[in-house]
Amino acid sequence: MSATTSIRIDQTLYNQAKVDAAAEHRTIAGQIEFWAKVGRAALDNPDLPVSFVAEALVSMAEPREDATPFVPRSRQQ
C-alpha cells in the first residue's frame, strides 16, 4: 500500500475528474494520478502527441496476460 497525501484542488477540476473517473473505471484519486502521469510524460516527451502518451501509459498498466501480440502487417495474411 502506498502512502497518501491530501491536497486541495479546484472544485471544477475535481468534478471533471469525478466524471472521467466513472467513465474510465478509476477512482477520482486514480484519475487525477493518471492525468498527472500523462502530463509529466508529455512534458518529458514534447515531440510525442499527448494522446499517444496517454494510450501508451494505459497499455503499460494492462496485465501482460491480457496483451495482444504485435504482428506486423507484412506478416498478416
C-alpha positions as CSV (number, residue, x, y, z in Angstrom):
1,M,0.0,0.0,0.0
2,S,1.4,3.4,-0.9
3,A,1.3,6.5,1.2
4,T,-1.3,9.1,0.5
5,T,-1.2,12.9,0.9
6,S,-4.2,15.2,1.0
7,I,-4.1,18.2,-1.4
8,R,-6.5,21.0,-2.3
9,I,-7.7,21.2,-5.8
10,D,-10.2,23.4,-7.7
11,Q,-13.8,22.1,-7.4
12,T,-14.2,22.3,-11.2
13,L,-11.2,20.0,-11.7
14,Y,-12.5,17.6,-9.0
15,N,-15.9,17.5,-10.7
16,Q,-14.3,16.7,-14.1
17,A,-12.1,14.0,-12.5
18,K,-15.2,12.5,-11.0
19,V,-16.9,12.3,-14.4
20,D,-13.9,11.0,-16.2
21,A,-13.1,8.5,-13.4
22,A,-16.5,7.0,-13.7
23,A,-16.1,6.7,-17.5
24,E,-12.7,5.1,-17.2
25,H,-13.5,2.9,-14.2
26,R,-10.9,4.6,-12.0
27,T,-11.2,6.2,-8.6
28,I,-11.2,10.0,-8.5
29,A,-7.7,9.9,-7.0
30,G,-6.7,7.4,-9.7
31,Q,-8.0,9.7,-12.4
32,I,-6.0,12.7,-11.1
33,E,-2.9,10.5,-10.7
34,F,-3.4,9.3,-14.3
35,W,-3.7,13.0,-15.5
36,A,-0.5,13.8,-13.6
37,K,1.4,10.9,-15.1
38,V,0.2,11.9,-18.6
39,G,1.2,15.5,-18.0
40,R,4.7,14.5,-16.7
41,A,5.3,12.1,-19.6
42,A,4.1,14.7,-22.1
43,L,6.4,17.3,-20.7
44,D,9.3,14.8,-20.8
45,N,8.4,13.9,-24.4
46,P,7.3,17.1,-26.2
47,D,7.8,15.5,-29.6
48,L,5.0,13.0,-29.0
49,P,1.3,13.7,-29.2
50,V,-0.4,13.7,-25.8
51,S,-2.9,11.2,-27.0
52,F,-0.1,8.8,-27.8
53,V,1.5,9.3,-24.4
54,A,-1.9,8.7,-22.7
55,E,-2.5,5.5,-24.7
56,A,1.0,4.2,-24.0
57,L,0.5,4.7,-20.2
58,V,-2.8,2.9,-20.4
59,S,-1.3,0.0,-22.3
60,M,1.6,-0.3,-19.9
61,A,-0.8,-0.6,-17.0
62,E,-2.7,-3.5,-18.6
63,P,-1.8,-7.0,-17.3
64,R,0.7,-8.8,-19.6
65,E,-1.7,-11.8,-20.0
66,D,-4.3,-9.5,-21.5
67,A,-1.9,-8.1,-24.1
68,T,-2.4,-8.8,-27.8
69,P,0.9,-9.7,-29.5
70,F,2.0,-7.3,-32.2
71,V,2.0,-8.7,-35.7
72,P,3.5,-6.6,-38.4
73,R,1.2,-6.1,-41.4
74,S,3.7,-7.7,-43.7
75,R,3.2,-11.0,-41.8
76,Q,-0.6,-10.8,-41.6
77,Q,-2.4,-12.9,-44.1
